[in-house]
Amino acid sequence: MASTPIKILVAGCGHMGTSHAKAYHAMPGFEIVGVVSRGEKSRRALLAAVGAEYPQFADYHEALAATKPDAVSINTYPDTHAEYALAAFKAGCHVFLEKPVAVTVAEAEQVVAAAREAGKKLVVGYILRVHPTWKRFIETAQTLGKPLVMRMNLNQQSSGEMWQTHKALMDSMSPIVDCGVHYVDVMCQMTRSKPVRVSAIGARLSEELVPGMYNYGQLQVAFADGSVGWYEAGWGPMISETAYFVKDVIGPSGCVSIAGVKEGESETDDIEAHTKAAVLKLHHAELKPDGSFAKADEYLDCSGEPDHDGLCQLEQEVFLDAIQNDRDLSDHMDDAVNSLRIVLAADEAFKTGTTVELT
């Protein structure tokens, strides 16, 4: 006998909310009971993309009270994440929460504590964790020995509507915080070592930003095992398209790289850019007695990977499984707070001009 569908309220009708709503609409395990956005235009756009009509709400708290859902999907701007998640747990709901968990570590810890106290599931939208190519990238990096040198970036040359979205995101956090949580999380999985210190540089390249905000930054993180990593992110119409996509890991025995995005999909303003990959290139450092390389480079085929909507459905399958089978998400929640702690330390390092020691 099939289980009763999970009644879910979708908050946020932008790019991510729409992709997740498509997954809920397609999956028998979920039943959408409402969509929430302040703007009617965005609500109508989501419903058109899904191809169905669902109750619409302009106010999240009113929607929560009216629909009485089993779960809430929070896909709003980061400065609302903690408030909305805490209200959902108080209402007895499970929560899928787009990254980052919150805008401060204290708020993120409060959200995780609330999930535990309520006995409800919290799944954070770390989309690279369900991406087949990125999972293989991490597994391959773990074969290269220690220490690792991890080099990653995602620079996005944005204009028009995408630049407006980027500016709205930067009302509360910089690119190295908003996107950096993905890549710091990846680094932590690759090294499986404790991060010990963080530094950063950055620059304010537009006067359209709120005071004190910067739209280019690079963080550097050092780990207890000697591994090091950097992540670079820039948003805006001035950002260079040269070397905008670097995903590269070096170890004593060689290196592995995501060699590039799919052909015809290299536009840097594409919000999906970080989930695209074409091939993994594995280089072996071993030399022959004559000094030449002992092994040729290998190219690991990544064809057939899911598109963005497919990845969002994989995330929702994880969420549904966690609810239905009472999965222990302790490590997942702790990792989400840990990666946020690192990128916020980088933000502090940039603003203070100091290296931040992590305890």
VEXSE-287138 format. One record per residue (C-alpha): residue number from 1; residue in three letters; x, y, z. Coordinates in nm, 2 decimals. Layout:
node nr = NUM	rest = ALA	X = X	Y = Y	Z = Z
...
END
This chain:
node nr = 1	rest = MET	X = 0.00	Y = 0.00	Z = 0.00
node nr = 2	rest = ALA	X = 0.14	Y = 0.34	Z = -0.10
node nr = 3	rest = SER	X = 0.22	Y = 0.58	Z = 0.18
node nr = 4	rest = THR	X = 0.03	Y = 0.91	Z = 0.20
node nr = 5	rest = PRO	X = 0.20	Y = 1.19	Z = 0.01
node nr = 6	rest = ILE	X = 0.39	Y = 1.45	Z = 0.20
node nr = 7	rest = LYS	X = 0.20	Y = 1.78	Z = 0.19
node nr = 8	rest = ILE	X = 0.46	Y = 2.04	Z = 0.10
node nr = 9	rest = LEU	X = 0.45	Y = 2.42	Z = 0.09
node nr = 10	rest = VAL	X = 0.70	Y = 2.58	Z = -0.16
node nr = 11	rest = ALA	X = 0.83	Y = 2.92	Z = -0.04
node nr = 12	rest = GLY	X = 1.02	Y = 3.12	Z = -0.31
node nr = 13	rest = CYS	X = 0.92	Y = 3.10	Z = -0.67
node nr = 14	rest = GLY	X = 1.25	Y = 3.19	Z = -0.84
node nr = 15	rest = HIS	X = 1.49	Y = 2.97	Z = -1.02
node nr = 16	rest = MET	X = 1.55	Y = 2.71	Z = -0.74
node nr = 17	rest = GLY	X = 1.19	Y = 2.72	Z = -0.61
node nr = 18	rest = THR	X = 1.07	Y = 2.64	Z = -0.97
node nr = 19	rest = SER	X = 1.31	Y = 2.35	Z = -1.01
node nr = 20	rest = HIS	X = 1.21	Y = 2.20	Z = -0.68
node nr = 21	rest = ALA	X = 0.84	Y = 2.25	Z = -0.74
node nr = 22	rest = LYS	X = 0.88	Y = 2.06	Z = -1.07
node nr = 23	rest = ALA	X = 1.02	Y = 1.77	Z = -0.87
node nr = 24	rest = TYR	X = 0.74	Y = 1.78	Z = -0.61
node nr = 25	rest = HIS	X = 0.48	Y = 1.79	Z = -0.89
node nr = 26	rest = ALA	X = 0.63	Y = 1.49	Z = -1.06
node nr = 27	rest = MET	X = 0.69	Y = 1.28	Z = -0.75
node nr = 28	rest = PRO	X = 0.40	Y = 1.07	Z = -0.61
node nr = 29	rest = GLY	X = 0.56	Y = 1.10	Z = -0.26
node nr = 30	rest = PHE	X = 0.48	Y = 1.48	Z = -0.25
node nr = 31	rest = GLU	X = 0.17	Y = 1.69	Z = -0.28
node nr = 32	rest = ILE	X = 0.21	Y = 2.06	Z = -0.32
node nr = 33	rest = VAL	X = -0.04	Y = 2.25	Z = -0.10
node nr = 34	rest = GLY	X = 0.07	Y = 2.60	Z = -0.19
node nr = 35	rest = VAL	X = 0.33	Y = 2.83	Z = -0.34
node nr = 36	rest = VAL	X = 0.46	Y = 3.15	Z = -0.17
node nr = 37	rest = SER	X = 0.62	Y = 3.46	Z = -0.32
node nr = 38	rest = ARG	X = 0.57	Y = 3.83	Z = -0.26
node nr = 39	rest = GLY	X = 0.52	Y = 3.89	Z = -0.63
node nr = 40	rest = GLU	X = 0.23	Y = 3.75	Z = -0.82
node nr = 41	rest = LYS	X = 0.43	Y = 3.74	Z = -1.14
node nr = 42	rest = SER	X = 0.69	Y = 3.50	Z = -1.00
node nr = 43	rest = ARG	X = 0.41	Y = 3.28	Z = -0.86
node nr = 44	rest = ARG	X = 0.24	Y = 3.26	Z = -1.20
node nr = 45	rest = ALA	X = 0.57	Y = 3.19	Z = -1.37
node nr = 46	rest = LEU	X = 0.64	Y = 2.90	Z = -1.14
node nr = 47	rest = LEU	X = 0.29	Y = 2.75	Z = -1.19
node nr = 48	rest = ALA	X = 0.33	Y = 2.79	Z = -1.57
node nr = 49	rest = ALA	X = 0.66	Y = 2.61	Z = -1.55
node nr = 50	rest = VAL	X = 0.51	Y = 2.33	Z = -1.34
node nr = 51	rest = GLY	X = 0.20	Y = 2.31	Z = -1.56
node nr = 52	rest = ALA	X = -0.05	Y = 2.30	Z = -1.28
node nr = 53	rest = GLU	X = -0.25	Y = 2.53	Z = -1.05
node nr = 54	rest = TYR	X = -0.18	Y = 2.54	Z = -0.67
node nr = 55	rest = PRO	X = -0.30	Y = 2.78	Z = -0.40
node nr = 56	rest = GLN	X = -0.10	Y = 3.10	Z = -0.41
node nr = 57	rest = PHE	X = 0.02	Y = 3.31	Z = -0.11
node nr = 58	rest = ALA	X = 0.20	Y = 3.64	Z = -0.08
node nr = 59	rest = ASP	X = 0.29	Y = 3.59	Z = 0.29
node nr = 60	rest = TYR	X = 0.49	Y = 3.29	Z = 0.42
node nr = 61	rest = HIS	X = 0.35	Y = 3.28	Z = 0.77
node nr = 62	rest = GLU	X = -0.01	Y = 3.31	Z = 0.65
node nr = 63	rest = ALA	X = 0.06	Y = 3.03	Z = 0.40
node nr = 64	rest = LEU	X = 0.21	Y = 2.81	Z = 0.68
node nr = 65	rest = ALA	X = -0.10	Y = 2.86	Z = 0.89
node nr = 66	rest = ALA	X = -0.35	Y = 2.81	Z = 0.61
node nr = 67	rest = THR	X = -0.21	Y = 2.50	Z = 0.44
node nr = 68	rest = LYS	X = -0.08	Y = 2.31	Z = 0.75
node nr = 69	rest = PRO	X = 0.18	Y = 2.13	Z = 0.55
node nr = 70	rest = ASP	X = 0.39	Y = 1.82	Z = 0.65
node nr = 71	rest = ALA	X = 0.70	Y = 1.99	Z = 0.50
node nr = 72	rest = VAL	X = 0.82	Y = 2.32	Z = 0.37
node nr = 73	rest = SER	X = 1.06	Y = 2.39	Z = 0.09
node nr = 74	rest = ILE	X = 1.24	Y = 2.72	Z = 0.15
node nr = 75	rest = ASN	X = 1.40	Y = 2.87	Z = -0.16
node nr = 76	rest = THR	X = 1.40	Y = 3.24	Z = -0.07
node nr = 77	rest = TYR	X = 1.68	Y = 3.49	Z = -0.02
node nr = 78	rest = PRO	X = 1.93	Y = 3.39	Z = 0.25
node nr = 79	rest = ASP	X = 1.83	Y = 3.66	Z = 0.50
node nr = 80	rest = THR	X = 1.49	Y = 3.48	Z = 0.54
node nr = 81	rest = HIS	X = 1.62	Y = 3.13	Z = 0.58
node nr = 82	rest = ALA	X = 1.65	Y = 3.11	Z = 0.95
node nr = 83	rest = GLU	X = 1.32	Y = 3.28	Z = 1.03
node nr = 84	rest = TYR	X = 1.13	Y = 3.06	Z = 0.78
node nr = 85	rest = ALA	X = 1.29	Y = 2.74	Z = 0.89
node nr = 86	rest = LEU	X = 1.23	Y = 2.81	Z = 1.26
node nr = 87	rest = ALA	X = 0.86	Y = 2.88	Z = 1.19
node nr = 88	rest = ALA	X = 0.83	Y = 2.56	Z = 1.00
node nr = 89	rest = PHE	X = 0.98	Y = 2.35	Z = 1.28
node nr = 90	rest = LYS	X = 0.76	Y = 2.52	Z = 1.53
node nr = 91	rest = ALA	X = 0.46	Y = 2.42	Z = 1.31
node nr = 92	rest = GLY	X = 0.58	Y = 2.06	Z = 1.31
node nr = 93	rest = CYS	X = 0.71	Y = 2.05	Z = 0.96
node nr = 94	rest = HIS	X = 1.01	Y = 1.89	Z = 0.79
node nr = 95	rest = VAL	X = 1.23	Y = 2.14	Z = 0.60
node nr = 96	rest = PHE	X = 1.42	Y = 2.14	Z = 0.28
node nr = 97	rest = LEU	X = 1.63	Y = 2.46	Z = 0.29
node nr = 98	rest = GLU	X = 1.83	Y = 2.60	Z = 0.01
node nr = 99	rest = LYS	X = 2.19	Y = 2.69	Z = 0.11
node nr = 100	rest = PRO	X = 2.32	Y = 2.86	Z = 0.31
node nr = 101	rest = VAL	X = 2.13	Y = 2.76	Z = 0.63
node nr = 102	rest = ALA	X = 2.14	Y = 3.12	Z = 0.75
node nr = 103	rest = VAL	X = 2.34	Y = 3.44	Z = 0.74
node nr = 104	rest = THR	X = 2.53	Y = 3.39	Z = 1.07
node nr = 105	rest = VAL	X = 2.67	Y = 3.08	Z = 1.23
node nr = 106	rest = ALA	X = 2.46	Y = 3.14	Z = 1.54
node nr = 107	rest = GLU	X = 2.14	Y = 3.14	Z = 1.34
node nr = 108	rest = ALA	X = 2.25	Y = 2.83	Z = 1.15
node nr = 109	rest = GLU	X = 2.31	Y = 2.65	Z = 1.48
node nr = 110	rest = GLN	X = 1.97	Y = 2.77	Z = 1.61
node nr = 111	rest = VAL	X = 1.81	Y = 2.62	Z = 1.30
node nr = 112	rest = VAL	X = 1.98	Y = 2.28	Z = 1.34
node nr = 113	rest = ALA	X = 1.90	Y = 2.28	Z = 1.71
node nr = 114	rest = ALA	X = 1.53	Y = 2.35	Z = 1.63
node nr = 115	rest = ALA	X = 1.52	Y = 2.06	Z = 1.38
node nr = 116	rest = ARG	X = 1.66	Y = 1.82	Z = 1.65
node nr = 117	rest = GLU	X = 1.43	Y = 1.95	Z = 1.92
node nr = 118	rest = ALA	X = 1.12	Y = 1.91	Z = 1.69
node nr = 119	rest = GLY	X = 1.23	Y = 1.57	Z = 1.57
node nr = 120	rest = LYS	X = 1.20	Y = 1.68	Z = 1.21
node nr = 121	rest = LYS	X = 1.42	Y = 1.64	Z = 0.91
node nr = 122	rest = LEU	X = 1.64	Y = 1.92	Z = 0.77
node nr = 123	rest = VAL	X = 1.80	Y = 1.87	Z = 0.43
node nr = 124	rest = VAL	X = 2.01	Y = 2.16	Z = 0.30
node nr = 125	rest = GLY	X = 2.04	Y = 2.22	Z = -0.07
node nr = 126	rest = TYR	X = 2.40	Y = 2.12	Z = -0.14
node nr = 127	rest = ILE	X = 2.32	Y = 2.01	Z = -0.49
node nr = 128	rest = LEU	X = 2.68	Y = 1.90	Z = -0.57
node nr = 129	rest = ARG	X = 2.63	Y = 1.62	Z = -0.31
node nr = 130	rest = VAL	X = 2.39	Y = 1.45	Z = -0.54
node nr = 131	rest = HIS	X = 2.57	Y = 1.53	Z = -0.87
node nr = 132	rest = PRO	X = 2.72	Y = 1.21	Z = -1.02
node nr = 133	rest = THR	X = 3.02	Y = 1.39	Z = -1.17
node nr = 134	rest = TRP	X = 3.10	Y = 1.58	Z = -0.86
node nr = 135	rest = LYS	X = 3.07	Y = 1.27	Z = -0.64
node nr = 136	rest = ARG	X = 3.32	Y = 1.10	Z = -0.88
node nr = 137	rest = PHE	X = 3.54	Y = 1.41	Z = -0.87
node nr = 138	rest = ILE	X = 3.56	Y = 1.39	Z = -0.49
node nr = 139	rest = GLU	X = 3.62	Y = 1.01	Z = -0.49
node nr = 140	rest = THR	X = 3.90	Y = 1.05	Z = -0.75
node nr = 141	rest = ALA	X = 4.06	Y = 1.33	Z = -0.55
node nr = 142	rest = GLN	X = 4.07	Y = 1.10	Z = -0.25
node nr = 143	rest = THR	X = 4.31	Y = 0.87	Z = -0.44
node nr = 144	rest = LEU	X = 4.58	Y = 1.13	Z = -0.50
node nr = 145	rest = GLY	X = 4.74	Y = 1.12	Z = -0.16
node nr = 146	rest = LYS	X = 4.79	Y = 1.40	Z = 0.09
node nr = 147	rest = PRO	X = 4.82	Y = 1.69	Z = 0.12
node nr = 148	rest = LEU	X = 4.58	Y = 1.81	Z = -0.15
node nr = 149	rest = VAL	X = 4.59	Y = 2.14	Z = -0.33
node nr = 150	rest = MET	X = 4.23	Y = 2.23	Z = -0.42
node nr = 151	rest = ARG	X = 4.17	Y = 2.51	Z = -0.67
node nr = 152	rest = MET	X = 3.81	Y = 2.61	Z = -0.76
node nr = 153	rest = ASN	X = 3.62	Y = 2.91	Z = -0.88
node nr = 154	rest = LEU	X = 3.29	Y = 3.02	Z = -1.04
node nr = 155	rest = ASN	X = 3.30	Y = 3.37	Z = -1.18
node nr = 156	rest = GLN	X = 2.98	Y = 3.49	Z = -1.34
node nr = 157	rest = GLN	X = 2.96	Y = 3.78	Z = -1.59
node nr = 158	rest = SER	X = 2.60	Y = 3.88	Z = -1.53
node nr = 159	rest = SER	X = 2.37	Y = 4.14	Z = -1.69
node nr = 160	rest = GLY	X = 2.00	Y = 4.23	Z = -1.70
node nr = 161	rest = GLU	X = 1.78	Y = 4.01	Z = -1.48
node nr = 162	rest = MET	X = 2.07	Y = 3.80	Z = -1.36
node nr = 163	rest = TRP	X = 2.26	Y = 4.10	Z = -1.24
node nr = 164	rest = GLN	X = 1.95	Y = 4.22	Z = -1.05
node nr = 165	rest = THR	X = 1.93	Y = 3.87	Z = -0.89
node nr = 166	rest = HIS	X = 2.30	Y = 3.89	Z = -0.80
node nr = 167	rest = LYS	X = 2.26	Y = 4.24	Z = -0.64
node nr = 168	rest = ALA	X = 1.96	Y = 4.11	Z = -0.44
node nr = 169	rest = LEU	X = 2.17	Y = 3.82	Z = -0.31
node nr = 170	rest = MET	X = 2.44	Y = 4.07	Z = -0.22
node nr = 171	rest = ASP	X = 2.21	Y = 4.26	Z = 0.00
node nr = 172	rest = SER	X = 2.29	Y = 4.00	Z = 0.26
node nr = 173	rest = MET	X = 2.61	Y = 3.82	Z = 0.16
node nr = 174	rest = SER	X = 2.90	Y = 3.82	Z = -0.08
node nr = 175	rest = PRO	X = 2.96	Y = 3.57	Z = -0.37
node nr = 176	rest = ILE	X = 3.23	Y = 3.39	Z = -0.17
node nr = 177	rest = VAL	X = 2.98	Y = 3.32	Z = 0.10
node nr = 178	rest = ASP	X = 2.67	Y = 3.24	Z = -0.10
node nr = 179	rest = CYS	X = 2.84	Y = 3.01	Z = -0.35
node nr = 180	rest = GLY	X = 3.15	Y = 2.93	Z = -0.14
node nr = 181	rest = VAL	X = 2.96	Y = 2.70	Z = 0.09
node nr = 182	rest = HIS	X = 2.93	Y = 2.45	Z = -0.20
node nr = 183	rest = TYR	X = 3.30	Y = 2.44	Z = -0.27
node nr = 184	rest = VAL	X = 3.42	Y = 2.45	Z = 0.08
node nr = 185	rest = ASP	X = 3.19	Y = 2.15	Z = 0.15
node nr = 186	rest = VAL	X = 3.35	Y = 1.97	Z = -0.14
node nr = 187	rest = MET	X = 3.70	Y = 2.05	Z = -0.01
node nr = 188	rest = CYS	X = 3.60	Y = 1.91	Z = 0.34
node nr = 189	rest = GLN	X = 3.48	Y = 1.59	Z = 0.18
node nr = 190	rest = MET	X = 3.80	Y = 1.56	Z = -0.03
node nr = 191	rest = THR	X = 4.03	Y = 1.60	Z = 0.27
node nr = 192	rest = ARG	X = 3.82	Y = 1.46	Z = 0.55
node nr = 193	rest = SER	X = 4.04	Y = 1.69	Z = 0.77
node nr = 194	rest = LYS	X = 3.97	Y = 1.97	Z = 1.01
node nr = 195	rest = PRO	X = 4.00	Y = 2.33	Z = 0.86
node nr = 196	rest = VAL	X = 4.23	Y = 2.53	Z = 1.08
node nr = 197	rest = ARG	X = 4.26	Y = 2.88	Z = 0.93
node nr = 198	rest = VAL	X = 4.10	Y = 3.10	Z = 0.67
node nr = 199	rest = SER	X = 4.21	Y = 3.42	Z = 0.49
node nr = 200	rest = ALA	X = 4.06	Y = 3.61	Z = 0.20
node nr = 201	rest = ILE	X = 4.10	Y = 3.90	Z = -0.05
node nr = 202	rest = GLY	X = 3.82	Y = 4.09	Z = -0.22
node nr = 203	rest = ALA	X = 3.72	Y = 4.40	Z = -0.41
node nr = 204	rest = ARG	X = 3.41	Y = 4.62	Z = -0.45
node nr = 205	rest = LEU	X = 3.37	Y = 4.66	Z = -0.83
node nr = 206	rest = SER	X = 3.03	Y = 4.83	Z = -0.84
node nr = 207	rest = GLU	X = 2.88	Y = 5.12	Z = -0.66
node nr = 208	rest = GLU	X = 2.53	Y = 4.96	Z = -0.72
node nr = 209	rest = LEU	X = 2.59	Y = 4.74	Z = -0.42
node nr = 210	rest = VAL	X = 2.48	Y = 4.80	Z = -0.06
node nr = 211	rest = PRO	X = 2.75	Y = 4.98	Z = 0.15
node nr = 212	rest = GLY	X = 3.03	Y = 4.75	Z = 0.26
node nr = 213	rest = MET	X = 2.95	Y = 4.48	Z = 0.01
node nr = 214	rest = TYR	X = 3.20	Y = 4.34	Z = -0.24
node nr = 215	rest = ASN	X = 3.13	Y = 4.14	Z = -0.56
node nr = 216	rest = TYR	X = 3.47	Y = 3.98	Z = -0.61
node nr = 217	rest = GLY	X = 3.64	Y = 3.76	Z = -0.36
node nr = 218	rest = GLN	X = 3.88	Y = 3.48	Z = -0.31
node nr = 219	rest = LEU	X = 3.91	Y = 3.27	Z = 0.01
node nr = 220	rest = GLN	X = 4.20	Y = 3.05	Z = 0.11
node nr = 221	rest = VAL	X = 4.16	Y = 2.77	Z = 0.37
node nr = 222	rest = ALA	X = 4.42	Y = 2.55	Z = 0.53
node nr = 223	rest = PHE	X = 4.35	Y = 2.21	Z = 0.68
node nr = 224	rest = ALA	X = 4.51	Y = 2.01	Z = 0.97
node nr = 225	rest = ASP	X = 4.65	Y = 1.75	Z = 0.73
node nr = 226	rest = GLY	X = 4.85	Y = 2.01	Z = 0.53
node nr = 227	rest = SER	X = 4.59	Y = 2.04	Z = 0.25
node nr = 228	rest = VAL	X = 4.51	Y = 2.38	Z = 0.12
node nr = 229	rest = GLY	X = 4.23	Y = 2.52	Z = -0.10
node nr = 230	rest = TRP	X = 4.11	Y = 2.84	Z = -0.26
node nr = 231	rest = TYR	X = 3.78	Y = 2.94	Z = -0.40
node nr = 232	rest = GLU	X = 3.72	Y = 3.25	Z = -0.61
node nr = 233	rest = ALA	X = 3.39	Y = 3.41	Z = -0.71
node nr = 234	rest = GLY	X = 3.28	Y = 3.73	Z = -0.88
node nr = 235	rest = TRP	X = 2.94	Y = 3.85	Z = -1.00
node nr = 236	rest = GLY	X = 2.86	Y = 4.14	Z = -1.23
node nr = 237	rest = PRO	X = 2.88	Y = 4.29	Z = -1.57
node nr = 238	rest = MET	X = 3.25	Y = 4.36	Z = -1.54
node nr = 239	rest = ILE	X = 3.36	Y = 4.01	Z = -1.45
node nr = 240	rest = SER	X = 3.60	Y = 3.84	Z = -1.69
node nr = 241	rest = GLU	X = 3.50	Y = 3.53	Z = -1.89
node nr = 242	rest = THR	X = 3.86	Y = 3.41	Z = -1.90
node nr = 243	rest = ALA	X = 3.93	Y = 3.12	Z = -1.67
node nr = 244	rest = TYR	X = 3.59	Y = 3.16	Z = -1.50
node nr = 245	rest = PHE	X = 3.55	Y = 2.78	Z = -1.45
node nr = 246	rest = VAL	X = 3.83	Y = 2.61	Z = -1.26
node nr = 247	rest = LYS	X = 3.78	Y = 2.29	Z = -1.07
node nr = 248	rest = ASP	X = 4.12	Y = 2.13	Z = -1.01
node nr = 249	rest = VAL	X = 4.28	Y = 1.91	Z = -0.73
node nr = 250	rest = ILE	X = 4.64	Y = 1.82	Z = -0.70
node nr = 251	rest = GLY	X = 4.80	Y = 1.56	Z = -0.48
node nr = 252	rest = PRO	X = 5.14	Y = 1.38	Z = -0.46
node nr = 253	rest = SER	X = 5.03	Y = 1.12	Z = -0.71
node nr = 254	rest = GLY	X = 4.88	Y = 1.35	Z = -0.97
node nr = 255	rest = CYS	X = 4.58	Y = 1.57	Z = -1.03
node nr = 256	rest = VAL	X = 4.21	Y = 1.55	Z = -1.14
node nr = 257	rest = SER	X = 4.02	Y = 1.83	Z = -1.30
node nr = 258	rest = ILE	X = 3.67	Y = 1.90	Z = -1.43
node nr = 259	rest = ALA	X = 3.79	Y = 1.97	Z = -1.78
node nr = 260	rest = GLY	X = 3.50	Y = 2.21	Z = -1.87
node nr = 261	rest = VAL	X = 3.13	Y = 2.26	Z = -1.91
node nr = 262	rest = LYS	X = 2.92	Y = 2.11	Z = -2.18
node nr = 263	rest = GLU	X = 2.97	Y = 2.24	Z = -2.53
node nr = 264	rest = GLY	X = 2.73	Y = 2.52	Z = -2.60
node nr = 265	rest = GLU	X = 2.66	Y = 2.58	Z = -2.23
node nr = 266	rest = SER	X = 2.95	Y = 2.81	Z = -2.13
node nr = 267	rest = GLU	X = 2.76	Y = 3.13	Z = -2.06
node nr = 268	rest = THR	X = 2.90	Y = 3.26	Z = -1.73
node nr = 269	rest = ASP	X = 2.58	Y = 3.43	Z = -1.61
node nr = 270	rest = ASP	X = 2.40	Y = 3.10	Z = -1.61
node nr = 271	rest = ILE	X = 2.30	Y = 3.03	Z = -1.25
node nr = 272	rest = GLU	X = 2.33	Y = 2.65	Z = -1.33
node nr = 273	rest = ALA	X = 2.70	Y = 2.68	Z = -1.43
node nr = 274	rest = HIS	X = 2.84	Y = 2.52	Z = -1.12
node nr = 275	rest = THR	X = 2.65	Y = 2.20	Z = -1.18
node nr = 276	rest = LYS	X = 2.77	Y = 2.15	Z = -1.54
node nr = 277	rest = ALA	X = 3.06	Y = 1.93	Z = -1.63
node nr = 278	rest = ALA	X = 3.18	Y = 1.75	Z = -1.94
node nr = 279	rest = VAL	X = 3.47	Y = 1.52	Z = -1.85
node nr = 280	rest = LEU	X = 3.71	Y = 1.45	Z = -1.56
node nr = 281	rest = LYS	X = 4.08	Y = 1.46	Z = -1.66
node nr = 282	rest = LEU	X = 4.30	Y = 1.24	Z = -1.44
node nr = 283	rest = HIS	X = 4.68	Y = 1.30	Z = -1.46
node nr = 284	rest = HIS	X = 4.93	Y = 1.06	Z = -1.31
node nr = 285	rest = ALA	X = 5.26	Y = 1.20	Z = -1.16
node nr = 286	rest = GLU	X = 5.45	Y = 0.87	Z = -1.18
node nr = 287	rest = LEU	X = 5.77	Y = 0.89	Z = -1.39
node nr = 288	rest = LYS	X = 5.97	Y = 0.63	Z = -1.58
node nr = 289	rest = PRO	X = 6.34	Y = 0.59	Z = -1.52
node nr = 290	rest = ASP	X = 6.41	Y = 0.82	Z = -1.82
node nr = 291	rest = GLY	X = 6.20	Y = 1.09	Z = -1.66
node nr = 292	rest = SER	X = 5.90	Y = 1.07	Z = -1.89
node nr = 293	rest = PHE	X = 5.55	Y = 1.01	Z = -1.76
node nr = 294	rest = ALA	X = 5.47	Y = 0.64	Z = -1.69
node nr = 295	rest = LYS	X = 5.10	Y = 0.67	Z = -1.76
node nr = 296	rest = ALA	X = 4.90	Y = 0.87	Z = -2.01
node nr = 297	rest = ASP	X = 4.63	Y = 1.11	Z = -1.89
node nr = 298	rest = GLU	X = 4.29	Y = 0.95	Z = -1.85
node nr = 299	rest = TYR	X = 3.96	Y = 1.11	Z = -1.95
node nr = 300	rest = LEU	X = 3.67	Y = 0.99	Z = -1.74
node nr = 301	rest = ASP	X = 3.34	Y = 1.02	Z = -1.93
node nr = 302	rest = CYS	X = 3.07	Y = 1.21	Z = -1.76
node nr = 303	rest = SER	X = 2.81	Y = 1.20	Z = -2.03
node nr = 304	rest = GLY	X = 2.45	Y = 1.14	Z = -1.94
node nr = 305	rest = GLU	X = 2.46	Y = 1.35	Z = -1.62
node nr = 306	rest = PRO	X = 2.13	Y = 1.50	Z = -1.50
node nr = 307	rest = ASP	X = 2.03	Y = 1.85	Z = -1.59
node nr = 308	rest = HIS	X = 1.96	Y = 2.11	Z = -1.32
node nr = 309	rest = ASP	X = 1.59	Y = 2.00	Z = -1.28
node nr = 310	rest = GLY	X = 1.71	Y = 1.64	Z = -1.27
node nr = 311	rest = LEU	X = 1.96	Y = 1.72	Z = -0.99
node nr = 312	rest = CYS	X = 1.69	Y = 1.90	Z = -0.80
node nr = 313	rest = GLN	X = 1.47	Y = 1.59	Z = -0.82
node nr = 314	rest = LEU	X = 1.76	Y = 1.38	Z = -0.68
node nr = 315	rest = GLU	X = 1.78	Y = 1.62	Z = -0.39
node nr = 316	rest = GLN	X = 1.41	Y = 1.58	Z = -0.33
node nr = 317	rest = GLU	X = 1.44	Y = 1.20	Z = -0.34
node nr = 318	rest = VAL	X = 1.70	Y = 1.23	Z = -0.06
node nr = 319	rest = PHE	X = 1.45	Y = 1.46	Z = 0.13
node nr = 320	rest = LEU	X = 1.16	Y = 1.21	Z = 0.08
node nr = 321	rest = ASP	X = 1.37	Y = 0.92	Z = 0.18
node nr = 322	rest = ALA	X = 1.49	Y = 1.09	Z = 0.50
node nr = 323	rest = ILE	X = 1.13	Y = 1.16	Z = 0.60
node nr = 324	rest = GLN	X = 0.98	Y = 0.82	Z = 0.51
node nr = 325	rest = ASN	X = 1.27	Y = 0.61	Z = 0.65
node nr = 326	rest = ASP	X = 1.37	Y = 0.83	Z = 0.94
node nr = 327	rest = ARG	X = 1.73	Y = 0.88	Z = 0.82
node nr = 328	rest = ASP	X = 1.98	Y = 1.02	Z = 1.06
node nr = 329	rest = LEU	X = 2.09	Y = 1.36	Z = 0.91
node nr = 330	rest = SER	X = 2.32	Y = 1.47	Z = 1.20
node nr = 331	rest = ASP	X = 2.64	Y = 1.47	Z = 0.98
node nr = 332	rest = HIS	X = 2.46	Y = 1.64	Z = 0.70
node nr = 333	rest = MET	X = 2.34	Y = 1.92	Z = 0.93
node nr = 334	rest = ASP	X = 2.67	Y = 1.96	Z = 1.10
node nr = 335	rest = ASP	X = 2.85	Y = 1.98	Z = 0.77
node nr = 336	rest = ALA	X = 2.62	Y = 2.25	Z = 0.65
node nr = 337	rest = VAL	X = 2.70	Y = 2.46	Z = 0.96
node nr = 338	rest = ASN	X = 3.07	Y = 2.39	Z = 0.93
node nr = 339	rest = SER	X = 3.09	Y = 2.50	Z = 0.57
node nr = 340	rest = LEU	X = 2.90	Y = 2.82	Z = 0.66
node nr = 341	rest = ARG	X = 3.14	Y = 2.88	Z = 0.94
node nr = 342	rest = ILE	X = 3.44	Y = 2.86	Z = 0.71
node nr = 343	rest = VAL	X = 3.30	Y = 3.10	Z = 0.44
node nr = 344	rest = LEU	X = 3.18	Y = 3.35	Z = 0.71
node nr = 345	rest = ALA	X = 3.53	Y = 3.34	Z = 0.85
node nr = 346	rest = ALA	X = 3.66	Y = 3.42	Z = 0.51
node nr = 347	rest = ASP	X = 3.42	Y = 3.72	Z = 0.49
node nr = 348	rest = GLU	X = 3.56	Y = 3.83	Z = 0.83
node nr = 349	rest = ALA	X = 3.92	Y = 3.78	Z = 0.71
node nr = 350	rest = PHE	X = 3.85	Y = 4.01	Z = 0.41
node nr = 351	rest = LYS	X = 3.69	Y = 4.28	Z = 0.62
node nr = 352	rest = THR	X = 3.95	Y = 4.28	Z = 0.89
node nr = 353	rest = GLY	X = 4.26	Y = 4.21	Z = 0.67
node nr = 354	rest = THR	X = 4.36	Y = 3.93	Z = 0.91
node nr = 355	rest = THR	X = 4.38	Y = 3.55	Z = 0.90
node nr = 356	rest = VAL	X = 4.11	Y = 3.39	Z = 1.10
node nr = 357	rest = GLU	X = 4.20	Y = 3.09	Z = 1.32
node nr = 358	rest = LEU	X = 3.92	Y = 2.83	Z = 1.34
node nr = 359	rest = THR	X = 3.86	Y = 2.66	Z = 1.67
END
